[in-house]
Amino acid sequence: MESKLLKNISQFLGALMTVVLVMTYTSCSDEDTTDTTGFALYYLGMTDIGPSMSGIISEPSYKGSVPSDFTITGITLNGESYTGNNFIINKETGAIEINSAKDTPVGLYKISISCMAGGSYHEYKDIVVVNMMKSVPDGIIVDPNEIQVEYSIVSDAKSTEELPTAQVKTDGNHVSITKYEIAKSEISSFFKISQTGEITIVRGSDIAPGIHTLSLKLTTGASSEDEGIFENALTVNITSKPLGLTYEQNEGLIEVESPEEPETTFTSETPTLKGSLENITYSIQSIEPSTDKIKIDPTTGVLSVDKHHGFEIGQKYVISVKVANQFAPDGILFEDIYTLNVVNRIVPVANFEYPAICEIYESSPFTVTPNEGLEGDAIIFSLKDDLNKQLSIDNNGVVTAKKGHNIPEGNYTVTVIASNTKNSKEASFNLKVKNNPNKFTYIRYGNNIGVDDATNANQFRITVDKAANANTILNKFIIDAPSTDITGNNVRWSIRNGRNCDKLEIDENGKITFKNAVWSVDKDGSPVNTSGFFFVTATVGEDKDSEFSLEVPVFIHYDLVISGVHVLYNPFVFHVNPKTISNSTYSVAPQITSNDSEFDVSKFTMDYRRSVNYTALSGSFTNGDSKTSSFLNPLWVKYVDESGVKGANTGSRHAMSYYANISGTNTLHYTLGYADPSNGLAFKLNPNKWVLNGEYPHGIVSFQMTINKENKDPQSGPGVFPLTIWFDPNF
């Protein structure tokens, strides 16, 4: 993949304009539809583009039936209707082409889209957002505007060799920069910029060798209205010797020449190379057994054999290739990289068929194998449509879907392409997804905090006013059986710990008891103030084909009085879609209560302190804290790099603290979020922070805050766990 990226970069540099992308998934529920299958559309959004820049917003992914007949139904610019022709949609795929000119108005464009899916009309308002930014004023440069560094130095986190830097500069007369950012792209995470404008490479980055360009977002005034884009501000050449060579199919076939086939030839695919492309040269180092009939294109690495080669049936040629470039002029040897087999005949693809129909229940797994009689040598199979990545295919043409897939009820035509060097064939089968009689959609335990049971289900607070009573109250706590829409028979309930909720028990009706629960305790063995969650699963059905399971999280707030105070967020689960976080994304404000008659709530302060933890519900991110989680740790590192706050690190409070970001220069906009004193301590989430390399979290974040009753920074105060954040991209 890396070498394919290098090819793209090479082509990219030849283009007249460069587009800097911020990848954000946007999902909408349709406003006008008669479809009841739960169809949803997801666009890979695009922001941070300047006038005269062009680009493509990729075709959307979707949930449900295959969409078609895409149309742009409306465009607004800064909230007003816009009728320009800068946006063109592909009616079949939904991809959107952006064509801007120097006079294209700057501002926030919102594009509304319609499509057909499952025989129904769907319309999505403002599903695509494009931020057309003005260019920065003249007088701003990057010095130097090109830097070069060896890949082995950049990628080695332990290297002590100095990395090159570049500095944003102005002419000093009429331009003053107040904020520096690197415009988001696939490589932006490998670089950082300080608040003095110094651009550096992140040591330990696995950035692909090749030539990369960075654009900058610069604010030259006191407000975001003065934010502009500095296109192609810096060129970075990551140099290396050839590091890897890959032929996707590392074996090939050539037919022996015969009276029936007197002239046969062979051509391999183009290999992919990891390494710098400057002065690239491919050569054959050796062939075993030796022959001069196999050639290599010195510029592409394509292997070939011309007619009249004289090869004999059964011969096998093993080829070693040497690759040289500017940084390894003597070349790097890749031994036994390709094998060419001589056969009597390459059998073309024939008799390629699947069973006519495959019937399954919703969410049930399936496997469909090609019919017996398939002929063909060295066949490559591919899916024409994978139903939004719900289907997969192996090297034998076997099509599968995993248990729990979300292909909706309906009929689908699944088409597979089988090809080799002789020909290609298509074969299809009908996939019929039937209503699952065991399927159900919800498990709701309600709550005990006085909020709506349906929209804020599965939240329970256990309040303790005296620590001495904690064990008794905790052990007697019970959560009654839930409401569900289960209609099937043979329901089995199970429970598992998520965090701080171990050894709970569940009966045959879903009732939960805490008699043997294990809690976090202090040095004296008493349960400590905490929050946690566990997972309940209901499984319905006796037949493995129609068996259906649903798992839901259930949240617990153990509210032990701290310093005579209770901090009560209702709801205490901040359920939020990370894709839609904006400057107005807040939790509810908490109720602050105390049994102390002298307590003055106006002097009460609270701030994030420690113990942040991420638990993944799905996705590639790993569990852990700000030092260990593959999600939280890069977010903390990014805050440290961008804010420049002294003393900030991956173990400090700064990335989610209010008080740590208001001393001196206000750096709150760099934080991931904070309890906002100006909004009653409602917890604010900052936009464009809770995303990493285009992937959004689907998981639960828990953390400790500390409190103070004297209107002071509560950094050293006692800790509470009053709020849990549930990031849910489908919410």
N, C-alpha and C positions, 0 to 999 in steps of 0.2 A: 504493500500500500504506500510505503514511504516513497519508493521510486516512482510510482505513478503520480504521487504528489509533485515530485520534482519535474516530471514532464509537464504537468499542468502549470507549474510555476514558470517554466521556460516559455510556454505559450502565452501565459499571463503577462510576462514582461514585454512581449511583443505587441500587446494591445495599446491603444492610444490612451485609454483611461483605465483607472483602477477603482474598484469599488471596495469599500471597507464595510464589512457586514457585522452586525450584532445579531446573533442567532437567538430568537426567542420564539417559543411555541405559543401560538394563539389558538384558543379553542372557543367555539361559541355553540350555544344551543339554538336551533333554528326557531324563528319567530312565526313562520307560516308553513305548516306542514301537516299532512294527514298521515304521515308515516308513524307507526308506533313501535318501530324496531330499535329505537335508541340511537339513531344515526347522529354522528358528530363529525365535524371537519376540523383539521388541525393544520395551520399554516406555519411554515418556518419563516418568521417575520424578518423584516429588514429595517434597520435604522442607520443613522450616521452616514448619510450620503450627501455629497455636495452637488450643486448645479454643474452641468456638463459631464457628470458621471453617469454611467449606464450599468445595468446588471439584470440578473434574473432572480426572482423569488421562486424557489423550487416548488414543484407541484405538491399539493397538500397530502398529508396522510389522513386517514379517516377511520371511523368506527362504524361498521354496518355494511350496507350494500355498496357496490362500486359506483362512485359518482361520475356524472358526465354532464355535457351541455352547460359548461360554466359560462357565466355572464357577470360582468361588472354592473351592478345595479345603481351604484352611486359612489361619489367621491366627495369628501369634504376637506377643506384646507383651513386649519385653525377654527373648525366648527362651522365654517360657511361652505355652501355648495361650490364645487369646483368642476369645470367642464373641459379642462385641457385634455390633450391626447397623449400624456406622458406615460400612461399605464395601459398595456395591452395584455389581455388574458387569452391563453390558449384554450379554446372551447372544449377540447378533448381531455387535456391533462390538468388544467387549472393553474399551470405555471404563469407567472405574471412578468412581463418584460417592462423594465423601466428605461425610458429614454428621456433624459433631461437635457436641457440646453442652458447656456449661460444666463438667459433671462427667465429661467424657471423660478417661480416664486418660492422662497424658502418658508419653512414652517412644517407643521405636523399634518400629514395627509392620512386620512382614514378611508379605507376602501371597503365597500360592502359587496358581497358576492352572492350569487344564487347558483344552484345546480340541481340536477335531477338525480335521485338515488332511490332504488327500490320502487320505482313508479311514482314517486312523490316529489313535489317541489319543495325545496329548502332555500331559505334566504338567511344570510348571516350579516348582520350590521356591524360595520367597523372591524371586521375580522383581521384585516391587514393594516398595519401602521408603519408608515415610512416617515422618518425624520429628515427632511431636506434642510441641510444646514448651509449657512452662508460660508464662504471661504474666509479664512482669517485675513486681517488687513496686511497690506504690504509692509515690509520692514521686519518680518520675522524669518529667521533662518535656523537651520540646524548645522552645527559645526563640530566635526565634519559631517557631511551628508551621506557619506559612505563609510562603513567600517567592515573589517574582515577579521575572522577568528576561526581557529581550527576546531572542528567538531569534538575531537577527543578532549580538548580543554574545557569546552562549554559543558559537555555531558558528564564530566567527572566532578561530583559534588565535593570531593576532597581536594581538588586541585587548588594550589596556592598561586598559580600563575595569574597575573593581572589580566582582567578582561577589558577590552576597549570600551569606551563610553563616548557619548555625543552630548552636546549641550545646545539647548534651545536658546537663541539669542535674539535681541531686538536692536534696532538702530539707536535706541535710547532717547529719541526725540518725541515720538508721538504714540508709542505703543507700550502699554503696561499690561503684563500677563498676571492674572490673579489666580488662575487654576490651570493645572496641567493634567491631561489624561491621555492614555494611549487608546485610540479608537479600536473597538473590539473587532477581532478577526480570529481565524483559526490558530494564529501564532501569537496573538497578543499576550497570552498568559506566560510566554517565555521572556517577556520584557517588563521592565518597570520604569516609571518616571517619577522623580522626586518633585517636591513642591518648589524647587529652585530650577527645574527644567532639565536636570541631568537624566539622560536615558542610559540604562544599563541592561545587560543580559542577565537573566536569572541563572546563577551557577547550578549545575546539575540538571539543566533542561535537556530533554530528549528531542530537541528541535531537529527536523530533517536537514541534512546537508543540502545546500542550494542557496539561491539568491532570493531574499525575502524583502518586502517593502512594508514599512510602517507608516500609518497616517496618525495624526494627533488631533485630539479635541482640546481646544484652548479657549479659555475665557479671558477676554481682554477688557472686562469691565466688572461692575459690581453685581450684575445679575446674569441669569442664564440666557437672557436675550442677547447678551454679548458673546455667546458661545459660538465658535466657528470650527471648521474642519481644515486642517493643514494636510492636503493630499500628498501622499508619497514623500513624506518629510525625510525619511531615512531609509537607505538601502543597506541591508545587512547580508554579507556573504559568509555563510557557514561552510567552510571548506573541509574537504576530507579526501583521503584516498578512496578507491572503491572498497566499500564495506560489505556489500552483499549483491549477489546476482541470482535472479530467479526466473526460470522459465516455468510458467504456470502449469503447463503439461511438460514434465521433464523427460517424457519418452515419446518418440514418434515412430510412424510406420512408413515404409516405402515399398512399393510393389516391385517384384522382380520383373525385368523386361522379358517378354515372351511374344510369340507370334500374335497372340490375342491383344497384348498390350506392349507394342514394340518400343514405346517411348514413355517412360514414367519419370516423374520428378518429385521433389520434396521441398517444402518450405516450412520452417518452424514459425511460431508466433514471435513477436518482438519481446525480448526479455525486459524485466524491470531491474533497475540498478539503484542501490543505495550508495550515494556518494556524489561528489561534485561532477558536473557535466562538462566543465571546461576542458577542451582538447581531448575529448573522450575517444578512445580507439580500442576496438575489439580485435582479437586475433586468436586463432586456434593454436594452443600450446602442444597438444598431442591428441592422437586418435588411436584407439586400440581395438582391433588390429589396424595397422597403418594403412591409410589410403589418401590419395590427393583429390578424391572426387567430392568430398564434403567441404564446402566453402562457408565463409562467414562474412557478412557485410561489416566492414570496419567501423561504420558510423552508427549502425543500429543493433548489431549483435544477432541479426537474423541468420540462422543456419539454412543452407540450401544444397540441393543436389540437382545437377542438370541431367538431361536425358543422355542415354548411351553410357551409363555409369558402369554397367557390367557386374553389378552386385548379384550375389547368389542367395538363394533361399536359406534362411536360418542364420545368416550372418548378423552379428550384433556389434555395433560400433559405439564405443564409449568415448565421449568427447570431453576434453578439458579446455577451458577457455581462459585466456588472460585478458584483463582489462587495464588499460593505462589511462591516466588523465594528467592534468597539469600538476597535481600534487603527488602523483606516483608515476613518473615518466617511465620507469622500468616495468611497470605493470604489476598487478596482483593476480595470482593464479587461483582459479576456482576449479578444483579437480573434479572429474567425473560428473560434470554438471548436466550432461544430456546424453541420452541413449537413443540410437536409431536402430530399429529392427527391420530386417528385410523379410518380407512375407510373400507368399505366392500370390495372394490377392487380398486387397482391403475390401472387406464386405461392406457394401453400402447399407444404410439403415433401411430396414424393411420389416413388414409385419408388426408395426408398432401400434399397439392398441392397449387400452385399459378396459376394465369392466365398464359397462355402459352407465351404471349408476352406483353410487355409494350413499346409503342412508344412515344417518346418525342422529342422535339426540343433541340438543344444545349443550355445549361445553364438553361433550364426550370426545375422547381421543379416537383417531382412526388412522389406518394404514391402507394405502391403495398401491398395488404392485402391478407392473405391466403384465399383460397376458403372456402366456407361454408362446414361444415361436418367434420372439423378437430376434432379429438378425442385425449384425453390424459390428464392426471393429472400432475400438477406441471411441465409443460414443460419449458425448458430453450432453448431459440433461440440464434443462433450465425451465423454470416456470414462467409462463407469459404474464401471469398475475398471481401474486402470493396472498391475495385477499388481506391487504394491509399487514403483511408480515406474519400472518397467522399460519401459513403453510410453509413447509420446508421439503426439500427433495435431496436424495442422496445420489451417489455415483452410479447406482443401479436403476435410477428412475423411480424409486419408491417415494411416494408422496405421503407425508404425515402431518398431523396436527396434534399438539399436546393436550392433555386433559386440562380443562379450564379455559380453553380458547374462547374468544367472544364473537365468533362468527354467528350472526343472528339467524333466527329461523328464516328459511327461504330456500330457493333453488339457485345454484351457482354452476356455471360451466368452468371447469378447471382444465386449462390447456397446457400441455408440456411440449417443449421443443427438444427433439433428439437429433444431434448432428455429428458428423465426422468429416474427414477430408473429402469424402465422396459426395455426400448430399445431406439434406436435413429433412425431417418429417415432423409433423405435428399430430398429436393424439389428445383427445379430450374425454372427460367423463363428467357426468352430472353429479354434483354433490347436493344432496337433499338434507337440509338441516331441519329436523322435526322438533316440534314443541316437546320439551322434556316435562313429563308429568310430575317429576320430583323437584323441578326448579322452583326456587323461591328467591325473593329479592331483599328481605331485610330481617334483621334480628335487633330488636329494640328493648333495652332494659330500662329506658326512661332515664330519670335523674332524680336527685333529692335536693336540688338547689333552686327550685322554683322557676325554672325556665322551660320553654316548650319542649315536650318530650320527643317530638318527631325530629325537629331540627337540631336539637342538642342532646341526643340520646347518649346513653352509656357513660354518664358522668356522675360520680358519687363522692360526696365529701363526708369524711368522718371527723367530727369536731370534738376536741378534748380540751376542757378548761383547766384540768389539773393533771399534771404528769403522772401522779400516783394512780389515777384511774385509767390510764391508757390501755394497759393490757386487757382489762376487763371489757372496756368498750370495744376495742379492736376485735377481740375474740368472739364477741356476741354479734358482730355486724353480719347482716344477711342481705343479699340482693335477690329479690324474688324472681321467679321465672319470667322470661321476656315475652313480649308480644312478637309474633312473626306472621308471615303469610304462607307458612308451610301447609301443604295439603296432602303430601305424600305420607307413606307409612314407614315404620321402622326408622325412627329418628334416633340418632346417636349423638350425644353431646360430649365434647372434650374441652379441656382448658389448659393453657400453657402460660408460663410467666413471660412477660415482656421486659419489665424493669421494676424492681422493688415490690413485686407481688407474687412471691413464691409460695408453693404448698397450699394454694386455694383448692377447694373441692366443689364439684358440680354434680348434681343428681340427674336422674333420667328425664327430668322436665326442664333442665337448664337453670335451676335454682343454685345460687352460689353461696357457700359458707366460708367463713374466715377463721374457724376454730383453730386450725393448725397453721395459720399463715405465719410466714417468716418475715420479719421487718428489720430494717436497719436500726441498730441500737447504739447508744452512747457507751462510754466506758463503764457505766454502772449497769448496763444491760437494759436500759429503758428505751422504748421505741422513740426515734427522733422524728421531728417534723420532716415530711417528705412528700413527694408525689410519685406516682407510678402508673403502670398500666399492665393489663394482661389481655390475652386473646381467647375468645370463645369460638368454637367451631361446631356447627350443626351439620350432620351428614344424613341425607335422606335417600332411601331406596335400597333394595336388596340385589338388584341386577347391576352388574358392573358397568354395563353400557349406559344405563340411565341414572346411575348413582350421582348425586349432586351434593356439593359441599359449599358452605359459605362461612368465612371467618371474619369476625369483627373485633376491633379493639374496644376495651372497656377501661375507663380512666378513673383513678383514685387520687383524691387529695386528702392526705392525712393532715388535718389542720390542728396541730397542737399549739396552744396559745404561747406566743413568744413575747416576752417583755410586756405582758398584759394586753397584747394586741392580736387581733385576727385580721388578715388581709384576704378579702373574699372577692375574687373575680367570678362573675356569674354570667355566662359560662366560664369555667376555668380552663377549658380547652379552646384555644385560639385556632379554629379550623379555617385554613386559608389555601387558596390556589396560588402556588408560587409564580405562575405565569402571569397573573393579573395584579400583582402587588404594585401599588402606585403611592404617590406622596400622601394619600389620604387613607392608607391601610392601617387601621388601628384595631386593637382589641377593645372590649368594653373597659371602662374605668372601674377599678375595684372599690368595694365598700370597705372602709377602715373602721373597725369597731374596737372598743376597749371597755373593760370593766373598771378602769381607773378614772375616778371623778375628776382628776386634774389633767387628764390627757387632752391635749390641744391638737386636733387633727390638722390644723393649718401649719403646724410645725413638723408634721410627719414627712419623712423623705424615704425613698426606696430606690435601689439601683441594682443592676446586674452585678454579680460578684464572681461566681466560680461554678464549677461542677457541670459545665455544659456537656450534653451527651446527645448523640444522634443514633437513632435506631431505624434502620431501613425497613420499609414494608415491601418495596420492590426496587428495581433499578440496579445500577452497577456500584453505587456508593457503599462503602463499608461502614460498619458501626464504630463508634468510639467518640473520643473527646476532641478538643481543638488541637491536640498534639498527634492523635492517632487516626482519626477518621479521614478517609480519602475525600470526604465532602467538607467537613468543618475545617480541617487543617489548611487547605488552600485558601479558604475564605478568610481565615485569620491572617495568613501570610499576606494575602492581598491587602487587607486593611493596614497591616504594619507597613508595607511597602508604599502604599499610596498616601497614607495620612502623615507619615513622618513624625508621629507623636513620640516624644522621648520616653523611653521605658516600656513601650508597647512590645509585646511578644506573644507567642502562641499560648502562653500560660497565664497571661495577664487578663484583666477585666476589660481592657480598652475597647475591643471590637464591638461590645454591646453595652457599653457604659455611657450614661449621660454625663456624669460628673467628671470622668476622665477626659472628656472631649470639649469642655467649656472653659478650661483654664488656659489663658493665653488665646491663641487663635482658635476660633470655633471650628471643630472638625467633625461635628455630628453627621454631616452628609456622607462621611466615609464609613460610618458604622453600619453594621448589619441591621441594627434596630436598637431601641432603648425605651425604658419606661419614662414617658414624657410628663414632667411636672406641670407643664402648661396645659395639659389635657387630662388632669386628674389622675395621672400615673397610668393612663391607658398605654399599652405597649405598642409602639410604632415600629413597623417594618419598612425599611428603605427599599425603593425600587432598584432593580437591576443588580442586586447584591446576592440573592439566594439562587444563583444559577452558576454552573461550572461547565465550561466548554459546551454550551448549548443544552446540557442536561439539567433538568429540574429535579429537586428532591421529591421523593414519595416516602415520607417517614416522619418520625416524631422527635422533636427537640425538647429536652427538659433541661432545666438550669436552676441555680440558686440565686436569689436576690437577698440583699441585706437591707436592714431598716435602721432608722434613727428617729427619735422623738423630739430632737432639739434643733431642727432645721439645719442640720449639718450634713456634709457628705457622709453617707452611711457605710463607707468602705470597710470600717472595722466593726460594724454593728453585727447583731445576731442574724442568722440566716433563716430564710423562709423559701418555700417552693410553691407559690400560689398559682403559677401559670404554666401551662404546657402548650407548645405550638405543634399543630398537626398539619404538615404540608401535604396537600393532596392535589395532584395535577388534574384530577377528574372532578374536583369540587366546584 
